[in-house]
């Protein structure tokens, strides 16, 4: 009888335990494990919902995003800690939602930073891209992203750094080395040039590397290097002006456009470029004409020709390489 009673008690305990772990909302388990809750449901409930069918996934994603800062702890828990989701796609979705929530998701910073070192490469990239969007302070994010420039996620890291603008200045030595290293991919190098420009006036130390990049055989690198001078502004003068003047004759329209645009952003210090800028008012590409007109207005507004004297349509057009 005692043995039978023990079996019954054991069976009852097993039923209770199973009911707790199989309960759809996972509320009791979440409480026992100290998980964060959103809308009365623990992190594991939301992880299960995000791993479910398309309809349930969409509903859960929408509710979590609309939850804003209140949902951030649950999303962070799905990225790291005891509640980390086993499904990499769920972790990716969590990072993407934190990025969409924006500054209200700042509390999830430690989880996003840890996610940059996730075991899944895709999760790493999504977390890196989410750092500036989720309002993670530059002091914490920039060193991590700078180190990531040395990895396969170089493009993602460069783009994320560009969103921190002047606060990413400490990454300049790595960005300059990346731009100058012709063994790296073209995409990585032009993104390095673009990010250098986004740092703004504080990137004036990168001017020599940008000048050298104006002679690169890859037009996208010439384009973004020319563009970077304009973002740096007057701090790039006078060193950058001779190189930009050369780029006004580049065979690629987008390079000519960004070169003349940057001369305009440099401003009065580029007054010597006015005769060359005027020549571009009749460039065969309209985008170059418009950029030249704008630049002329910034450097020498008194020399802007009347509207009627500007060519309305070029005689022929030259397409950029694809």
N, C-alpha and C positions, 0 to 999 in steps of 0.2 A: 504493500500500500504506500509505504514511504517513497519507494522508487517510482511508483506511478505518479504520485503527487509531485515528485521532483521533475518528472518528464513534462507534466502538465504546466508546472511553473516555468520551466525552461521554454516550452512552446509558446506560452503567453508572452514571455519576455521577448522572444524572437519576433513574434507578431507585432508587438509594440515598437520594437526597434525598426523593423522593416517598414511599418506604417509611417514612422517618423522620416526615414530616409526616402521613402517613395512618395511622400505627400507632395503634390504638385507645386505648391508655393515654396516649399523648403524653408518655411518660416522658423520652425523649431530648430532645425539644424543650423540655420544662420545665426540664431540667437545663441545657441550653445557654442558656436565657433567665433562669436564676436564680430561677425561680418557687418559692414555698413548696409543700411537699408534705404530704399527709395520707393515711395508709394506703398509702404508697408511690406515690401518684398526685399529679401536679402540679395547680395551680389550674385550668388549661385543661381538664383531664379532668373536673373536677367541674362546671365551667361547662357543658360539653357535656352532662353527665348531667342537670343541672337544666333544660336546654332540650329534653330528649328527651321520650319519651312518658310518660303518667301513671304507669305502673308504675316506670319507671326514675327519674323525678323523685321519687316518694315514697320509694324506697329510698335515693337519694342524700341527700335531706333528713333522713331518719331517722338515717343514719349520721353525717352532719355534726353534727347536734344532739347526738347521743350522744357525739360526739368532744369536746365541750366546748371547753376552752381550747386543746387541741391542733389543733382544726379552725379556730380563730379566724383564724390568719394566712392560710389559704386563702380564707376568706370575705371577709376584708379585701381580699385581692388581687383578688377578683372585683368589688369595689366601686370600686377605684381603682388607679392605677399601671399598669404594663405589662400586667398580666393582667386588666384591667377587662373584664367581660363586655359584649359588644355588645348583648345582649338585655336590655332594661330589666327584664323580668320576672325574669330571673336575678339582677340587681342587687337588685331588691326582695326576692326570696327570701333572698338573702344577708344583707340587713339584718334581716329578720324572724328568721332563725336566730340571728343575733348577739344579738338581744333575748331570745330564748328561752334561749340559753346563759347569759345573765345576767352576773354579776360576773366570771366567768372569761373574758369576752370583752373586758375592759378594754383589752387591747393593740390592739384594732381601733378604738380611739377616733379616731385621725387619719382613718381611712377613712370612718367614720360622719359625722364632722364635715364632711369634704369632700363626702360624699354629700348633705348638706343643700343643696348648690349644684349638684347633678347636673343634666344637661341635661333630664332627664325629671321633670316635676312630681310624679308618683306616687312616684318614688324619693326625691325630696326629703322628702315627707311621711313615708314609712316610716322613713327615716334619722332624722328629727327625733324621731319617737315612740320610736325604739329607744335614744336616748341615755341616758335615766335607767335604763332596764331593763338595759342592757349595762354599767351601772356607770361610765359616763363621768363624771369628776369635775365638780362644779358650776362650778369655776373656768374650765373649758374650754367647758362646754355652755351655761351660763346666758347669756353674752353673745350667743352664736349664736341661741339660742331667743328672746331678747328682741328681737333684730333681726327675727326671723321673725314676730313679732307684727304687724309692719307689712305683711305679705304676705298672699297668699290662703290661706296655711297657718296663719292666726291661731288657729284652734281647736286644731289639733294642737300648736302651739307652747305655747298656754296649758295644755293638759293635761299636756304633758311638763314644763313648769316647775312645775306643782303637785306633781309627784313629788319635786322637790328641796326642797320645804317652805321652811324658813327660809333655806336657802342661796340661794333665788331672790329674796331681798329687793331686790336691785339692780334688778329688773325692775318694781318697784312704780310708778314714775312712768309707765311706758308702759301698765301694766295699768289704772291709775286713769284715764288719758286715754282708754283704750279703753272702759272702763265708762261714762264720762261722754259719749261721743260717740254721739248718737242717730242719726247717719247710718250707723253700723255695723250689721251684722246682729244680730238678737236673740241668736242662738246665740253669736256672738263676745262679746257683752257679758255674757251670764250666765256664760260660761266665764271671763271676766276676773274677775267677782265671786267665783266659786268658787275660782279660783287665789289671789286676794288672801287669802281665808280660809285656804287651805292653808298660806300662809306663816306664819300663826300670830301670836303676840304682836308680832312684829317689824313687822307690817302695821298697827299702830295709827295710823300717819299717814294711812291710807286711810279712816278712820272717816267724815270729812265726806262723801266721795264715796259711800260706802255708804249713809249716811243719806239723801242726795238720791235715791239709786236706789230707796229704799223707796216712793217716790211714782210710780215708773215705771208706765206703762199696761200693760206686758208682765208678766204674772204670774210668768214664769220668772225674770225679772230681780229682781223683789221677793223671790221665794223664795230665790234663791241669795245675795242681799245679806243677807237676814235670817239665813241659815245662816252666812255669813261672820263675823258678830259672835260667834257661839258659838265658832268656831275661834280667833278672836283672843282671846276669853276676857275676864277682868277688865280687861284693858287697854282694852277698848272702852267701859267704863263711866266716867262716868255719861252720856256724850253719847248713846250708842246706846239707852238704856232708853226714853226717850219714844217714839222711833220704833218700837221693838219692841212697845211697848204698843198703839200704833195698829194694828199688824199682827195683833194678836190678834183683830181684828174683820174681817180681810180676807175677801172672799167666797170665796177659794180655800183649800181645806183644807190643801194642802201649804204654803202661805204661813203659815197660822196655826200649823201643826205646827212649822215651822222657827223661827218667831219665839219660840214658847214654849220650844222646845228650847234656843235660844240664851240666853234669860233664865236657864234652869237652869245652863247652862255658865258664865255670868257669875258666878253664885253669890250669896253673901250681899249683894253690892253691889246686887242686884236685889230686895231685900226688899220694896220698895214695890209690886212687881208681884204679890204674893201674892193679893190679892183678885181681880184680873183672871184670874190663872191658875186659881183655884178655879172660876170660871165655866166654864172650858173642860172641866172634869171631866164636864159634861153636854153637851158639843159633839155635834152630830149625826153627826160622823165619828169612828170609833173610833181612827184613827191620831192624831187631835188629842187625844182623851181620854188615851191612853197617854203621849203626850209631855208633857201637862200634869201627869199624876201623877208622872212621873219628875222633871220640873223642880221640882215642889213638894217632892219628897223631898230635892232638893239644896239648895234655898233655905231651906225651913222644915219639916224633917222632922216636927216636933211637930204640924204642922197637916195632915198627911196623914190623910184620913178612913179609918175601918176599911173593909176590903174589902167588907163587906156593904152599905155606904152608897153605893157607887159604882154608877152606872147600868151594867147589864150590856149592854143593847142600846139604841141610840138609836131614837127614834121615827121619824125619817126621815133619809135620807142625801142629801147634796148632792154630786154628782160634780164633780170638777175639770174645767176645760176641757181639751180635747185639743190 
